[in-house]
Amino acid sequence: MSQLEELRKKTIRPTVPQRTDGFSSSELDSEPESKSEQQTNVSNFPLRESNWPEQVPSSCSSLTAMSSKKRQKGVRLDEAIASELERFCLEEKITIETLIEAAWLEMQNHPKLRQKILKSAKNRRQKRFKLGRLQAKRTELAALETEVAKFLD
């Protein structure tokens, strides 16, 4: 078998068979026979969609709006800051994404905090831009030095 075929086999993901242990409407409507079955039987819970609007509190209706998420591109962070962020989030039992979302919401509600953060972010961006330009110049210089070395030999 060629290497190409081996790679293709690795990229094909196995499929998962359709679940057959779901609830049917007849299971939901049936009454439990005993007290022990009543405690563990899921049919006691209102799972039919027709009952949802009456049984879900209005405060929970915003949860469906919050559940939609957009995948963002990978974020590049300074190594030290990334390590501190990961450690902090582990200690606080939150994700970096929820921390960023909360910080964004707080920043929107506090204009002075927003201005302070924006000033800091712009300074950091300017430093990164200068560092990037410096690195590009170093790379160009190294390429020129090799050209000069080839010319002198």
N, C-alpha and C positions, 0 to 999 in steps of 0.2 A: 504494500500500500504506500502511496506517495505521501510526502509530508503535507502536501496541500489537502489531501483527503483526510489526514489525521487532524489537521487544523479545523476543517469543516465539521468533522464529527464533534470536536470539542465545543464549537460555537453553537451547535444545535442543542437547545434546552429540552429536557424531557417534559412531556405534557402530564398534567395531573388529571386523573379521571374525574368526571362529574360526581359530586356528592349525592348520595341517595338517602342520607339519613336526615333530611330536612323535615320540617313540620308540614303536614298537610292540613287543609281546613277542617277535615273531619277529626283530626287529633286535637285541634285547638278547641273545638266545640264539645268534645266529650267530657263527661264529669268523672272525677276520680272516684275509685271504689272504696278506698280505705283512707284512714287518717295519715298513715305513713306515706302513702302514695300522694296524698294531697300536699305534703310538705315538699316533695321532690318533683312533682309533676309541673312541667313548664306551662301547661295549658292554663294555669291560674293567672298568667301574665297576659295583659292585653297586647297581643302582637299583630292583630289584624289592622291593616292600614286604615280601614274605615273608622276605627276607634281612636286613631292617633290625635286628631285635632282636639277632641274633647278631653283627652287624658294627659296631654303634654302641656305643662304650664307655659304661659306666654313667655316667661323668662328664659325657657329652654329653646324657644324657637330661634333665637339668635345664634345658637350653637351650630345650626346647619349652615348659616351664612359664614361663620368663622371656620368651618371645616375645610373650605376650599383653600388650597395652597398652590403657590407657584414656585417651581424649582428655579433657584437662582444659579448663576455661574459660580464656580469655585472662587472663594475669596482668598486672596493672598495676604498674609499677615506677617508682621515681624515675628521671628521665631520665639523671642522671649515673651512677647505679648500673647502669642497663640498658646504657649505653654501655661501662662498665668490664667488665661481665659478658660482653658480646659480644666485646670485644677479647680478654679473657682466654681465653675458650673457643676463639676462632680461633687464638690463639698456641699453646694446648695441644692443638689438634686434637681437641676434644671438643664435644659439644652441651650446651646449657644444661640440657636435660632429664637427661642422664646426670650432670651435675654436681650437680643437685638431688637425684637419686636417691642418689648416693654420699654427699652431705652428710647426707641423712636417715638412711641406714644407719649412718653414723658417729655421728650424734647419738643413735641408739637404743642404741648400744654404750657410750657415754660419758655417764653421768648428770650429771657436773659441766659438761661442755660443753653438754648439753641445757639445763640450768638457766640458764647464761650466755646462750645464744641466746634462750631463752624470755623472759628478763628484757629483753633488748634489743628483741625483737619487740614485747613489750607496751608498752614505752616509745614505740616508733615508732608503734604503733597509736593510742596515746593522743594523741600529737602530731598525727597525721593527723585524728583525730576532732575535736580542738579547731580545727584549721585549717579543716575542713569546716564546722563550725558558724559560724566567723567569716566564711567566704565566704558562707554562707547569710544571715547578718545583713547583710552588705554589699549583697547582692542585694535584700533587703527594704528597706533604707534607700534604695537607688537608686529602687526602685519608689515608695516614699513621697514622695521628693523630686519625682518627676515628677507624682504626684498633687497635691502641694501647689502645684507650678508651674501646673498646669492650673486649680486652684481660685483662685489669685491672679490669673490673667489675665482 
